[in-house]
Amino acid sequence: MNDTGHDALESRVTELEMRLSFQEQTIGELNDALSQARLELSAQSGLLRRMMDDLRQARTVQFPDASEEPPPPHY
């Protein structure tokens, strides 16, 4: 292989190594973002669950029997 061919091949390999490095970095960043999103979703799901429990409890106190609940205002 002549010097020009060797240089071109080396340049291509270097370019591929740089692309691979960038892709690995991007995958790491995406993984971190996904992990953070999962943690936030878990926290929000827990909060929503507690809020729904509180709402059910408040409704039970205010309207012990569902048949006694007044109709919606549009009736």
CHARMM internal coordinates of N, CA and C (Angstrom, degrees):
IC EDIT
DIST 1 N 1 CA 1.4489
DIST 1 CA 1 C 1.5256
ANGL 1 N 1 CA 1 C 107.41
DIST 1 C 2 N 1.3040
ANGL 1 CA 1 C 2 N 116.53
DIHE 1 N 1 CA 1 C 2 N 135.05
DIST 2 N 2 CA 1.4634
ANGL 1 C 2 N 2 CA 119.86
DIHE 1 CA 1 C 2 N 2 CA -179.80
DIST 2 CA 2 C 1.5251
ANGL 2 N 2 CA 2 C 110.07
DIHE 1 C 2 N 2 CA 2 C -79.77
DIST 2 C 3 N 1.3336
ANGL 2 CA 2 C 3 N 115.89
DIHE 2 N 2 CA 2 C 3 N 170.74
DIST 3 N 3 CA 1.4675
ANGL 2 C 3 N 3 CA 120.83
DIHE 2 CA 2 C 3 N 3 CA -176.67
DIST 3 CA 3 C 1.5218
ANGL 3 N 3 CA 3 C 111.66
DIHE 2 C 3 N 3 CA 3 C -62.48
DIST 3 C 4 N 1.3283
ANGL 3 CA 3 C 4 N 117.13
DIHE 3 N 3 CA 3 C 4 N -38.01
DIST 4 N 4 CA 1.4584
ANGL 3 C 4 N 4 CA 120.31
DIHE 3 CA 3 C 4 N 4 CA -179.19
DIST 4 CA 4 C 1.5299
ANGL 4 N 4 CA 4 C 110.23
DIHE 3 C 4 N 4 CA 4 C -64.40
DIST 4 C 5 N 1.3081
ANGL 4 CA 4 C 5 N 117.28
DIHE 4 N 4 CA 4 C 5 N -43.93
DIST 5 N 5 CA 1.4680
ANGL 4 C 5 N 5 CA 122.07
DIHE 4 CA 4 C 5 N 5 CA 178.47
DIST 5 CA 5 C 1.5167
ANGL 5 N 5 CA 5 C 111.40
DIHE 4 C 5 N 5 CA 5 C -65.32
DIST 5 C 6 N 1.3297
ANGL 5 CA 5 C 6 N 115.68
DIHE 5 N 5 CA 5 C 6 N -41.05
DIST 6 N 6 CA 1.4655
ANGL 5 C 6 N 6 CA 120.97
DIHE 5 CA 5 C 6 N 6 CA 179.24
DIST 6 CA 6 C 1.5349
ANGL 6 N 6 CA 6 C 109.95
DIHE 5 C 6 N 6 CA 6 C -65.18
DIST 6 C 7 N 1.3232
ANGL 6 CA 6 C 7 N 116.80
DIHE 6 N 6 CA 6 C 7 N -43.12
DIST 7 N 7 CA 1.4674
ANGL 6 C 7 N 7 CA 121.20
DIHE 6 CA 6 C 7 N 7 CA 179.35
DIST 7 CA 7 C 1.5253
ANGL 7 N 7 CA 7 C 110.91
DIHE 6 C 7 N 7 CA 7 C -64.25
DIST 7 C 8 N 1.3266
ANGL 7 CA 7 C 8 N 116.46
DIHE 7 N 7 CA 7 C 8 N -41.31
DIST 8 N 8 CA 1.4612
ANGL 7 C 8 N 8 CA 120.56
DIHE 7 CA 7 C 8 N 8 CA 179.60
DIST 8 CA 8 C 1.5289
ANGL 8 N 8 CA 8 C 110.27
DIHE 7 C 8 N 8 CA 8 C -64.91
DIST 8 C 9 N 1.3317
ANGL 8 CA 8 C 9 N 116.52
DIHE 8 N 8 CA 8 C 9 N -42.18
DIST 9 N 9 CA 1.4546
ANGL 8 C 9 N 9 CA 121.17
DIHE 8 CA 8 C 9 N 9 CA 178.88
DIST 9 CA 9 C 1.5295
ANGL 9 N 9 CA 9 C 110.42
DIHE 8 C 9 N 9 CA 9 C -64.91
DIST 9 C 10 N 1.3106
ANGL 9 CA 9 C 10 N 116.05
DIHE 9 N 9 CA 9 C 10 N -43.56
DIST 10 N 10 CA 1.4611
ANGL 9 C 10 N 10 CA 119.98
DIHE 9 CA 9 C 10 N 10 CA 179.36
DIST 10 CA 10 C 1.5334
ANGL 10 N 10 CA 10 C 110.40
DIHE 9 C 10 N 10 CA 10 C -63.77
DIST 10 C 11 N 1.3109
ANGL 10 CA 10 C 11 N 116.67
DIHE 10 N 10 CA 10 C 11 N -38.58
DIST 11 N 11 CA 1.4602
ANGL 10 C 11 N 11 CA 121.56
DIHE 10 CA 10 C 11 N 11 CA 177.87
DIST 11 CA 11 C 1.5274
ANGL 11 N 11 CA 11 C 110.95
DIHE 10 C 11 N 11 CA 11 C -63.69
DIST 11 C 12 N 1.3185
ANGL 11 CA 11 C 12 N 116.69
DIHE 11 N 11 CA 11 C 12 N -42.23
DIST 12 N 12 CA 1.4705
ANGL 11 C 12 N 12 CA 121.10
DIHE 11 CA 11 C 12 N 12 CA 178.48
DIST 12 CA 12 C 1.5214
ANGL 12 N 12 CA 12 C 110.99
DIHE 11 C 12 N 12 CA 12 C -64.49
DIST 12 C 13 N 1.3340
ANGL 12 CA 12 C 13 N 116.26
DIHE 12 N 12 CA 12 C 13 N -43.49
DIST 13 N 13 CA 1.4662
ANGL 12 C 13 N 13 CA 120.29
DIHE 12 CA 12 C 13 N 13 CA 179.28
DIST 13 CA 13 C 1.5259
ANGL 13 N 13 CA 13 C 109.92
DIHE 12 C 13 N 13 CA 13 C -62.49
DIST 13 C 14 N 1.3318
ANGL 13 CA 13 C 14 N 117.06
DIHE 13 N 13 CA 13 C 14 N -42.79
DIST 14 N 14 CA 1.4610
ANGL 13 C 14 N 14 CA 121.20
DIHE 13 CA 13 C 14 N 14 CA 178.79
DIST 14 CA 14 C 1.5233
ANGL 14 N 14 CA 14 C 110.36
DIHE 13 C 14 N 14 CA 14 C -61.83
DIST 14 C 15 N 1.3209
ANGL 14 CA 14 C 15 N 116.40
DIHE 14 N 14 CA 14 C 15 N -43.48
DIST 15 N 15 CA 1.4699
ANGL 14 C 15 N 15 CA 120.77
DIHE 14 CA 14 C 15 N 15 CA 178.57
DIST 15 CA 15 C 1.5279
ANGL 15 N 15 CA 15 C 110.83
DIHE 14 C 15 N 15 CA 15 C -61.68
DIST 15 C 16 N 1.3365
ANGL 15 CA 15 C 16 N 116.78
DIHE 15 N 15 CA 15 C 16 N -43.21
DIST 16 N 16 CA 1.4649
ANGL 15 C 16 N 16 CA 120.49
DIHE 15 CA 15 C 16 N 16 CA 178.88
DIST 16 CA 16 C 1.5244
ANGL 16 N 16 CA 16 C 111.26
DIHE 15 C 16 N 16 CA 16 C -65.13
DIST 16 C 17 N 1.3157
ANGL 16 CA 16 C 17 N 117.32
DIHE 16 N 16 CA 16 C 17 N -38.53
DIST 17 N 17 CA 1.4642
ANGL 16 C 17 N 17 CA 120.86
DIHE 16 CA 16 C 17 N 17 CA 177.70
DIST 17 CA 17 C 1.5264
ANGL 17 N 17 CA 17 C 110.98
DIHE 16 C 17 N 17 CA 17 C -64.53
DIST 17 C 18 N 1.3231
ANGL 17 CA 17 C 18 N 116.96
DIHE 17 N 17 CA 17 C 18 N -38.73
DIST 18 N 18 CA 1.4605
ANGL 17 C 18 N 18 CA 120.44
DIHE 17 CA 17 C 18 N 18 CA 178.27
DIST 18 CA 18 C 1.5251
ANGL 18 N 18 CA 18 C 110.61
DIHE 17 C 18 N 18 CA 18 C -67.18
DIST 18 C 19 N 1.3231
ANGL 18 CA 18 C 19 N 116.61
DIHE 18 N 18 CA 18 C 19 N -42.42
DIST 19 N 19 CA 1.4640
ANGL 18 C 19 N 19 CA 120.28
DIHE 18 CA 18 C 19 N 19 CA 177.60
DIST 19 CA 19 C 1.5235
ANGL 19 N 19 CA 19 C 111.00
DIHE 18 C 19 N 19 CA 19 C -61.98
DIST 19 C 20 N 1.3191
ANGL 19 CA 19 C 20 N 116.55
DIHE 19 N 19 CA 19 C 20 N -43.30
DIST 20 N 20 CA 1.4606
ANGL 19 C 20 N 20 CA 120.87
DIHE 19 CA 19 C 20 N 20 CA 179.33
DIST 20 CA 20 C 1.5226
ANGL 20 N 20 CA 20 C 110.25
DIHE 19 C 20 N 20 CA 20 C -62.01
DIST 20 C 21 N 1.3063
ANGL 20 CA 20 C 21 N 116.40
DIHE 20 N 20 CA 20 C 21 N -43.15
DIST 21 N 21 CA 1.4647
ANGL 20 C 21 N 21 CA 120.55
DIHE 20 CA 20 C 21 N 21 CA 178.94
DIST 21 CA 21 C 1.5270
ANGL 21 N 21 CA 21 C 110.40
DIHE 20 C 21 N 21 CA 21 C -61.58
DIST 21 C 22 N 1.3250
ANGL 21 CA 21 C 22 N 117.10
DIHE 21 N 21 CA 21 C 22 N -44.22
DIST 22 N 22 CA 1.4588
ANGL 21 C 22 N 22 CA 121.26
DIHE 21 CA 21 C 22 N 22 CA 178.58
DIST 22 CA 22 C 1.5308
ANGL 22 N 22 CA 22 C 110.60
DIHE 21 C 22 N 22 CA 22 C -63.02
DIST 22 C 23 N 1.3250
ANGL 22 CA 22 C 23 N 117.46
DIHE 22 N 22 CA 22 C 23 N -42.56
DIST 23 N 23 CA 1.4583
ANGL 22 C 23 N 23 CA 121.15
DIHE 22 CA 22 C 23 N 23 CA 179.77
DIST 23 CA 23 C 1.5283
ANGL 23 N 23 CA 23 C 111.09
DIHE 22 C 23 N 23 CA 23 C -64.56
DIST 23 C 24 N 1.3182
ANGL 23 CA 23 C 24 N 117.27
DIHE 23 N 23 CA 23 C 24 N -40.11
DIST 24 N 24 CA 1.4647
ANGL 23 C 24 N 24 CA 120.70
DIHE 23 CA 23 C 24 N 24 CA 178.28
DIST 24 CA 24 C 1.5248
ANGL 24 N 24 CA 24 C 110.34
DIHE 23 C 24 N 24 CA 24 C -64.12
DIST 24 C 25 N 1.3312
ANGL 24 CA 24 C 25 N 116.71
DIHE 24 N 24 CA 24 C 25 N -40.89
DIST 25 N 25 CA 1.4560
ANGL 24 C 25 N 25 CA 121.15
DIHE 24 CA 24 C 25 N 25 CA 178.00
DIST 25 CA 25 C 1.5283
ANGL 25 N 25 CA 25 C 110.14
DIHE 24 C 25 N 25 CA 25 C -63.96
DIST 25 C 26 N 1.3230
ANGL 25 CA 25 C 26 N 116.51
DIHE 25 N 25 CA 25 C 26 N -44.03
DIST 26 N 26 CA 1.4677
ANGL 25 C 26 N 26 CA 121.35
DIHE 25 CA 25 C 26 N 26 CA -179.89
DIST 26 CA 26 C 1.5203
ANGL 26 N 26 CA 26 C 110.60
DIHE 25 C 26 N 26 CA 26 C -63.89
DIST 26 C 27 N 1.3074
ANGL 26 CA 26 C 27 N 117.35
DIHE 26 N 26 CA 26 C 27 N -42.62
DIST 27 N 27 CA 1.4682
ANGL 26 C 27 N 27 CA 120.90
DIHE 26 CA 26 C 27 N 27 CA 178.29
DIST 27 CA 27 C 1.5271
ANGL 27 N 27 CA 27 C 109.84
DIHE 26 C 27 N 27 CA 27 C -62.02
DIST 27 C 28 N 1.3211
ANGL 27 CA 27 C 28 N 117.84
DIHE 27 N 27 CA 27 C 28 N -41.56
DIST 28 N 28 CA 1.4662
ANGL 27 C 28 N 28 CA 121.10
DIHE 27 CA 27 C 28 N 28 CA 177.28
DIST 28 CA 28 C 1.5182
ANGL 28 N 28 CA 28 C 111.79
DIHE 27 C 28 N 28 CA 28 C -61.63
DIST 28 C 29 N 1.3328
ANGL 28 CA 28 C 29 N 116.71
DIHE 28 N 28 CA 28 C 29 N -43.63
DIST 29 N 29 CA 1.4640
ANGL 28 C 29 N 29 CA 120.70
DIHE 28 CA 28 C 29 N 29 CA 178.74
DIST 29 CA 29 C 1.5259
ANGL 29 N 29 CA 29 C 111.41
DIHE 28 C 29 N 29 CA 29 C -65.16
DIST 29 C 30 N 1.3227
ANGL 29 CA 29 C 30 N 116.80
DIHE 29 N 29 CA 29 C 30 N -41.48
DIST 30 N 30 CA 1.4652
ANGL 29 C 30 N 30 CA 120.65
DIHE 29 CA 29 C 30 N 30 CA 177.88
DIST 30 CA 30 C 1.5243
ANGL 30 N 30 CA 30 C 110.96
DIHE 29 C 30 N 30 CA 30 C -64.99
DIST 30 C 31 N 1.3242
ANGL 30 CA 30 C 31 N 116.88
DIHE 30 N 30 CA 30 C 31 N -39.04
DIST 31 N 31 CA 1.4539
ANGL 30 C 31 N 31 CA 120.94
DIHE 30 CA 30 C 31 N 31 CA 177.80
DIST 31 CA 31 C 1.5240
ANGL 31 N 31 CA 31 C 110.60
DIHE 30 C 31 N 31 CA 31 C -63.07
DIST 31 C 32 N 1.3331
ANGL 31 CA 31 C 32 N 116.92
DIHE 31 N 31 CA 31 C 32 N -43.22
DIST 32 N 32 CA 1.4634
ANGL 31 C 32 N 32 CA 120.78
DIHE 31 CA 31 C 32 N 32 CA 177.77
DIST 32 CA 32 C 1.5244
ANGL 32 N 32 CA 32 C 110.93
DIHE 31 C 32 N 32 CA 32 C -62.06
DIST 32 C 33 N 1.3397
ANGL 32 CA 32 C 33 N 116.60
DIHE 32 N 32 CA 32 C 33 N -43.81
DIST 33 N 33 CA 1.4623
ANGL 32 C 33 N 33 CA 120.80
DIHE 32 CA 32 C 33 N 33 CA -179.92
DIST 33 CA 33 C 1.5337
ANGL 33 N 33 CA 33 C 110.62
DIHE 32 C 33 N 33 CA 33 C -64.22
DIST 33 C 34 N 1.3155
ANGL 33 CA 33 C 34 N 116.91
DIHE 33 N 33 CA 33 C 34 N -40.94
DIST 34 N 34 CA 1.4590
ANGL 33 C 34 N 34 CA 120.54
DIHE 33 CA 33 C 34 N 34 CA 179.17
DIST 34 CA 34 C 1.5265
ANGL 34 N 34 CA 34 C 110.97
DIHE 33 C 34 N 34 CA 34 C -65.73
DIST 34 C 35 N 1.3168
ANGL 34 CA 34 C 35 N 116.55
DIHE 34 N 34 CA 34 C 35 N -41.46
DIST 35 N 35 CA 1.4656
ANGL 34 C 35 N 35 CA 120.24
DIHE 34 CA 34 C 35 N 35 CA 177.88
DIST 35 CA 35 C 1.5162
ANGL 35 N 35 CA 35 C 110.83
DIHE 34 C 35 N 35 CA 35 C -61.59
DIST 35 C 36 N 1.3249
ANGL 35 CA 35 C 36 N 117.11
DIHE 35 N 35 CA 35 C 36 N -43.27
DIST 36 N 36 CA 1.4612
ANGL 35 C 36 N 36 CA 121.39
DIHE 35 CA 35 C 36 N 36 CA 178.11
DIST 36 CA 36 C 1.5223
ANGL 36 N 36 CA 36 C 110.89
DIHE 35 C 36 N 36 CA 36 C -63.75
DIST 36 C 37 N 1.3130
ANGL 36 CA 36 C 37 N 117.46
DIHE 36 N 36 CA 36 C 37 N -41.94
DIST 37 N 37 CA 1.4642
ANGL 36 C 37 N 37 CA 121.20
DIHE 36 CA 36 C 37 N 37 CA 179.16
DIST 37 CA 37 C 1.5307
ANGL 37 N 37 CA 37 C 110.65
DIHE 36 C 37 N 37 CA 37 C -63.33
DIST 37 C 38 N 1.3157
ANGL 37 CA 37 C 38 N 116.84
DIHE 37 N 37 CA 37 C 38 N -38.72
DIST 38 N 38 CA 1.4713
ANGL 37 C 38 N 38 CA 120.07
DIHE 37 CA 37 C 38 N 38 CA 178.38
DIST 38 CA 38 C 1.5226
ANGL 38 N 38 CA 38 C 110.87
DIHE 37 C 38 N 38 CA 38 C -64.77
DIST 38 C 39 N 1.3448
ANGL 38 CA 38 C 39 N 116.93
DIHE 38 N 38 CA 38 C 39 N -41.52
DIST 39 N 39 CA 1.4610
ANGL 38 C 39 N 39 CA 120.26
DIHE 38 CA 38 C 39 N 39 CA 177.77
DIST 39 CA 39 C 1.5222
ANGL 39 N 39 CA 39 C 110.96
DIHE 38 C 39 N 39 CA 39 C -62.49
DIST 39 C 40 N 1.3321
ANGL 39 CA 39 C 40 N 116.25
DIHE 39 N 39 CA 39 C 40 N -43.77
DIST 40 N 40 CA 1.4583
ANGL 39 C 40 N 40 CA 120.29
DIHE 39 CA 39 C 40 N 40 CA 179.11
DIST 40 CA 40 C 1.5241
ANGL 40 N 40 CA 40 C 110.97
DIHE 39 C 40 N 40 CA 40 C -64.37
DIST 40 C 41 N 1.3154
ANGL 40 CA 40 C 41 N 117.48
DIHE 40 N 40 CA 40 C 41 N -41.15
DIST 41 N 41 CA 1.4633
ANGL 40 C 41 N 41 CA 121.24
DIHE 40 CA 40 C 41 N 41 CA 178.48
DIST 41 CA 41 C 1.5184
ANGL 41 N 41 CA 41 C 110.51
DIHE 40 C 41 N 41 CA 41 C -62.56
DIST 41 C 42 N 1.3113
ANGL 41 CA 41 C 42 N 116.72
DIHE 41 N 41 CA 41 C 42 N -41.91
DIST 42 N 42 CA 1.4568
ANGL 41 C 42 N 42 CA 120.64
DIHE 41 CA 41 C 42 N 42 CA 179.30
DIST 42 CA 42 C 1.5280
ANGL 42 N 42 CA 42 C 110.47
DIHE 41 C 42 N 42 CA 42 C -62.69
DIST 42 C 43 N 1.3313
ANGL 42 CA 42 C 43 N 116.95
DIHE 42 N 42 CA 42 C 43 N -43.92
DIST 43 N 43 CA 1.4643
ANGL 42 C 43 N 43 CA 120.77
DIHE 42 CA 42 C 43 N 43 CA 178.69
DIST 43 CA 43 C 1.5222
ANGL 43 N 43 CA 43 C 110.74
DIHE 42 C 43 N 43 CA 43 C -64.18
DIST 43 C 44 N 1.3204
ANGL 43 CA 43 C 44 N 117.03
DIHE 43 N 43 CA 43 C 44 N -43.02
DIST 44 N 44 CA 1.4666
ANGL 43 C 44 N 44 CA 120.49
DIHE 43 CA 43 C 44 N 44 CA -179.98
DIST 44 CA 44 C 1.5204
ANGL 44 N 44 CA 44 C 111.52
DIHE 43 C 44 N 44 CA 44 C -67.46
DIST 44 C 45 N 1.3166
ANGL 44 CA 44 C 45 N 116.90
DIHE 44 N 44 CA 44 C 45 N -35.97
DIST 45 N 45 CA 1.4719
ANGL 44 C 45 N 45 CA 120.06
DIHE 44 CA 44 C 45 N 45 CA 177.85
DIST 45 CA 45 C 1.5219
ANGL 45 N 45 CA 45 C 110.16
DIHE 44 C 45 N 45 CA 45 C -64.64
DIST 45 C 46 N 1.3353
ANGL 45 CA 45 C 46 N 116.39
DIHE 45 N 45 CA 45 C 46 N -41.67
DIST 46 N 46 CA 1.4591
ANGL 45 C 46 N 46 CA 120.18
DIHE 45 CA 45 C 46 N 46 CA 177.49
DIST 46 CA 46 C 1.5185
ANGL 46 N 46 CA 46 C 111.60
DIHE 45 C 46 N 46 CA 46 C -63.51
DIST 46 C 47 N 1.3277
ANGL 46 CA 46 C 47 N 116.60
DIHE 46 N 46 CA 46 C 47 N -41.99
DIST 47 N 47 CA 1.4583
ANGL 46 C 47 N 47 CA 121.07
DIHE 46 CA 46 C 47 N 47 CA 178.14
DIST 47 CA 47 C 1.5244
ANGL 47 N 47 CA 47 C 110.66
DIHE 46 C 47 N 47 CA 47 C -63.24
DIST 47 C 48 N 1.3198
ANGL 47 CA 47 C 48 N 117.19
DIHE 47 N 47 CA 47 C 48 N -45.68
DIST 48 N 48 CA 1.4661
ANGL 47 C 48 N 48 CA 120.89
DIHE 47 CA 47 C 48 N 48 CA 179.12
DIST 48 CA 48 C 1.5249
ANGL 48 N 48 CA 48 C 110.74
DIHE 47 C 48 N 48 CA 48 C -61.48
DIST 48 C 49 N 1.3202
ANGL 48 CA 48 C 49 N 117.05
DIHE 48 N 48 CA 48 C 49 N -41.55
DIST 49 N 49 CA 1.4620
ANGL 48 C 49 N 49 CA 120.97
DIHE 48 CA 48 C 49 N 49 CA 179.34
DIST 49 CA 49 C 1.5394
ANGL 49 N 49 CA 49 C 110.51
DIHE 48 C 49 N 49 CA 49 C -61.38
DIST 49 C 50 N 1.3473
ANGL 49 CA 49 C 50 N 116.33
DIHE 49 N 49 CA 49 C 50 N -44.18
DIST 50 N 50 CA 1.4648
ANGL 49 C 50 N 50 CA 119.77
DIHE 49 CA 49 C 50 N 50 CA 178.86
DIST 50 CA 50 C 1.5314
ANGL 50 N 50 CA 50 C 111.20
DIHE 49 C 50 N 50 CA 50 C -65.37
DIST 50 C 51 N 1.3236
ANGL 50 CA 50 C 51 N 116.68
DIHE 50 N 50 CA 50 C 51 N -39.88
DIST 51 N 51 CA 1.4675
ANGL 50 C 51 N 51 CA 120.01
DIHE 50 CA 50 C 51 N 51 CA 179.11
DIST 51 CA 51 C 1.5250
ANGL 51 N 51 CA 51 C 110.96
DIHE 50 C 51 N 51 CA 51 C -64.39
DIST 51 C 52 N 1.3255
ANGL 51 CA 51 C 52 N 116.66
DIHE 51 N 51 CA 51 C 52 N -41.29
DIST 52 N 52 CA 1.4668
ANGL 51 C 52 N 52 CA 120.08
DIHE 51 CA 51 C 52 N 52 CA 178.98
DIST 52 CA 52 C 1.5338
ANGL 52 N 52 CA 52 C 110.14
DIHE 51 C 52 N 52 CA 52 C -65.19
DIST 52 C 53 N 1.3251
ANGL 52 CA 52 C 53 N 117.31
DIHE 52 N 52 CA 52 C 53 N -40.24
DIST 53 N 53 CA 1.4680
ANGL 52 C 53 N 53 CA 120.44
DIHE 52 CA 52 C 53 N 53 CA 176.63
DIST 53 CA 53 C 1.5219
ANGL 53 N 53 CA 53 C 110.86
DIHE 52 C 53 N 53 CA 53 C -62.13
DIST 53 C 54 N 1.3306
ANGL 53 CA 53 C 54 N 116.80
DIHE 53 N 53 CA 53 C 54 N -43.08
DIST 54 N 54 CA 1.4638
ANGL 53 C 54 N 54 CA 121.17
DIHE 53 CA 53 C 54 N 54 CA 178.91
DIST 54 CA 54 C 1.5318
ANGL 54 N 54 CA 54 C 110.23
DIHE 53 C 54 N 54 CA 54 C -63.65
DIST 54 C 55 N 1.3195
ANGL 54 CA 54 C 55 N 117.20
DIHE 54 N 54 CA 54 C 55 N -41.55
DIST 55 N 55 CA 1.4578
ANGL 54 C 55 N 55 CA 120.93
DIHE 54 CA 54 C 55 N 55 CA 179.27
DIST 55 CA 55 C 1.5284
ANGL 55 N 55 CA 55 C 110.72
DIHE 54 C 55 N 55 CA 55 C -64.05
DIST 55 C 56 N 1.3237
ANGL 55 CA 55 C 56 N 117.08
DIHE 55 N 55 CA 55 C 56 N -43.51
DIST 56 N 56 CA 1.4728
ANGL 55 C 56 N 56 CA 119.67
DIHE 55 CA 55 C 56 N 56 CA 178.01
DIST 56 CA 56 C 1.5174
ANGL 56 N 56 CA 56 C 110.57
DIHE 55 C 56 N 56 CA 56 C -61.50
DIST 56 C 57 N 1.3089
ANGL 56 CA 56 C 57 N 115.68
DIHE 56 N 56 CA 56 C 57 N -42.29
DIST 57 N 57 CA 1.4594
ANGL 56 C 57 N 57 CA 119.99
DIHE 56 CA 56 C 57 N 57 CA -179.65
DIST 57 CA 57 C 1.5314
ANGL 57 N 57 CA 57 C 110.51
DIHE 56 C 57 N 57 CA 57 C -65.05
DIST 57 C 58 N 1.3284
ANGL 57 CA 57 C 58 N 117.74
DIHE 57 N 57 CA 57 C 58 N -42.06
DIST 58 N 58 CA 1.4619
ANGL 57 C 58 N 58 CA 121.48
DIHE 57 CA 57 C 58 N 58 CA 179.03
DIST 58 CA 58 C 1.5273
ANGL 58 N 58 CA 58 C 110.69
DIHE 57 C 58 N 58 CA 58 C -64.55
DIST 58 C 59 N 1.3097
ANGL 58 CA 58 C 59 N 117.16
DIHE 58 N 58 CA 58 C 59 N -40.22
DIST 59 N 59 CA 1.4710
ANGL 58 C 59 N 59 CA 120.48
DIHE 58 CA 58 C 59 N 59 CA 178.62
DIST 59 CA 59 C 1.5235
ANGL 59 N 59 CA 59 C 110.85
DIHE 58 C 59 N 59 CA 59 C -65.82
DIST 59 C 60 N 1.3289
ANGL 59 CA 59 C 60 N 116.19
DIHE 59 N 59 CA 59 C 60 N -38.76
DIST 60 N 60 CA 1.4573
ANGL 59 C 60 N 60 CA 120.48
DIHE 59 CA 59 C 60 N 60 CA -179.85
DIST 60 CA 60 C 1.5232
ANGL 60 N 60 CA 60 C 109.94
DIHE 59 C 60 N 60 CA 60 C -64.31
DIST 60 C 61 N 1.3303
ANGL 60 CA 60 C 61 N 116.71
DIHE 60 N 60 CA 60 C 61 N -38.77
DIST 61 N 61 CA 1.4604
ANGL 60 C 61 N 61 CA 120.59
DIHE 60 CA 60 C 61 N 61 CA 179.11
DIST 61 CA 61 C 1.5246
ANGL 61 N 61 CA 61 C 110.18
DIHE 60 C 61 N 61 CA 61 C -69.56
DIST 61 C 62 N 1.3297
ANGL 61 CA 61 C 62 N 117.13
DIHE 61 N 61 CA 61 C 62 N -43.77
DIST 62 N 62 CA 1.4618
ANGL 61 C 62 N 62 CA 121.24
DIHE 61 CA 61 C 62 N 62 CA -177.05
DIST 62 CA 62 C 1.5307
ANGL 62 N 62 CA 62 C 111.98
DIHE 61 C 62 N 62 CA 62 C -74.40
DIST 62 C 63 N 1.3105
ANGL 62 CA 62 C 63 N 117.64
DIHE 62 N 62 CA 62 C 63 N -41.33
DIST 63 N 63 CA 1.4617
ANGL 62 C 63 N 63 CA 122.81
DIHE 62 CA 62 C 63 N 63 CA -178.11
DIST 63 CA 63 C 1.5305
ANGL 63 N 63 CA 63 C 108.71
DIHE 62 C 63 N 63 CA 63 C -130.03
DIST 63 C 64 N 1.3313
ANGL 63 CA 63 C 64 N 117.26
DIHE 63 N 63 CA 63 C 64 N 83.74
DIST 64 N 64 CA 1.4670
ANGL 63 C 64 N 64 CA 119.13
DIHE 63 CA 63 C 64 N 64 CA -176.71
DIST 64 CA 64 C 1.5292
ANGL 64 N 64 CA 64 C 113.69
DIHE 63 C 64 N 64 CA 64 C -58.28
DIST 64 C 65 N 1.3276
ANGL 64 CA 64 C 65 N 116.99
DIHE 64 N 64 CA 64 C 65 N -33.60
DIST 65 N 65 CA 1.4652
ANGL 64 C 65 N 65 CA 120.25
DIHE 64 CA 64 C 65 N 65 CA -179.78
DIST 65 CA 65 C 1.5276
ANGL 65 N 65 CA 65 C 107.61
DIHE 64 C 65 N 65 CA 65 C -116.53
DIST 65 C 66 N 1.3049
ANGL 65 CA 65 C 66 N 117.39
DIHE 65 N 65 CA 65 C 66 N 126.15
DIST 66 N 66 CA 1.4661
ANGL 65 C 66 N 66 CA 121.47
DIHE 65 CA 65 C 66 N 66 CA -177.19
DIST 66 CA 66 C 1.5318
ANGL 66 N 66 CA 66 C 111.93
DIHE 65 C 66 N 66 CA 66 C -60.56
DIST 66 C 67 N 1.3351
ANGL 66 CA 66 C 67 N 117.53
DIHE 66 N 66 CA 66 C 67 N -27.81
DIST 67 N 67 CA 1.4720
ANGL 66 C 67 N 67 CA 119.92
DIHE 66 CA 66 C 67 N 67 CA 179.93
DIST 67 CA 67 C 1.5249
ANGL 67 N 67 CA 67 C 111.02
DIHE 66 C 67 N 67 CA 67 C -71.19
DIST 67 C 68 N 1.3212
ANGL 67 CA 67 C 68 N 117.68
DIHE 67 N 67 CA 67 C 68 N -19.95
DIST 68 N 68 CA 1.4578
ANGL 67 C 68 N 68 CA 121.41
DIHE 67 CA 67 C 68 N 68 CA 179.25
DIST 68 CA 68 C 1.5316
ANGL 68 N 68 CA 68 C 112.16
DIHE 67 C 68 N 68 CA 68 C -86.98
DIST 68 C 69 N 1.2903
ANGL 68 CA 68 C 69 N 116.96
DIHE 68 N 68 CA 68 C 69 N -7.36
DIST 69 N 69 CA 1.4632
ANGL 68 C 69 N 69 CA 120.31
DIHE 68 CA 68 C 69 N 69 CA -179.69
DIST 69 CA 69 C 1.5271
ANGL 69 N 69 CA 69 C 108.80
DIHE 68 C 69 N 69 CA 69 C -67.02
DIST 69 C 70 N 1.3360
ANGL 69 CA 69 C 70 N 116.56
DIHE 69 N 69 CA 69 C 70 N 131.54
DIST 70 N 70 CA 1.4718
ANGL 69 C 70 N 70 CA 118.08
DIHE 69 CA 69 C 70 N 70 CA -178.97
DIST 70 CA 70 C 1.5308
ANGL 70 N 70 CA 70 C 110.76
DIHE 69 C 70 N 70 CA 70 C -66.61
DIST 70 C 71 N 1.3363
ANGL 70 CA 70 C 71 N 116.59
DIHE 70 N 70 CA 70 C 71 N 155.43
DIST 71 N 71 CA 1.4637
ANGL 70 C 71 N 71 CA 119.11
DIHE 70 CA 70 C 71 N 71 CA 179.10
DIST 71 CA 71 C 1.5325
ANGL 71 N 71 CA 71 C 110.30
DIHE 70 C 71 N 71 CA 71 C -68.86
DIST 71 C 72 N 1.3144
ANGL 71 CA 71 C 72 N 116.73
DIHE 71 N 71 CA 71 C 72 N 159.09
DIST 72 N 72 CA 1.4645
ANGL 71 C 72 N 72 CA 119.93
DIHE 71 CA 71 C 72 N 72 CA 177.61
DIST 72 CA 72 C 1.5184
ANGL 72 N 72 CA 72 C 110.62
DIHE 71 C 72 N 72 CA 72 C -60.25
DIST 72 C 73 N 1.3254
ANGL 72 CA 72 C 73 N 118.46
DIHE 72 N 72 CA 72 C 73 N 157.43
DIST 73 N 73 CA 1.4609
ANGL 72 C 73 N 73 CA 122.09
DIHE 72 CA 72 C 73 N 73 CA -174.71
DIST 73 CA 73 C 1.5335
ANGL 73 N 73 CA 73 C 115.22
DIHE 72 C 73 N 73 CA 73 C -61.82
DIST 73 C 74 N 1.3089
ANGL 73 CA 73 C 74 N 119.04
DIHE 73 N 73 CA 73 C 74 N -21.23
DIST 74 N 74 CA 1.4567
ANGL 73 C 74 N 74 CA 119.71
DIHE 73 CA 73 C 74 N 74 CA -177.32
DIST 74 CA 74 C 1.5217
ANGL 74 N 74 CA 74 C 113.62
DIHE 73 C 74 N 74 CA 74 C -80.20
DIST 74 C 75 N 1.3399
ANGL 74 CA 74 C 75 N 118.28
DIHE 74 N 74 CA 74 C 75 N 0.24
DIST 75 N 75 CA 1.4678
ANGL 74 C 75 N 75 CA 120.54
DIHE 74 CA 74 C 75 N 75 CA 177.77
DIST 75 CA 75 C 1.5014
ANGL 75 N 75 CA 75 C 111.24
DIHE 74 C 75 N 75 CA 75 C -91.85
END
COOR INIT
IC SEED 1 N 1 CA 1 C
IC BUILD
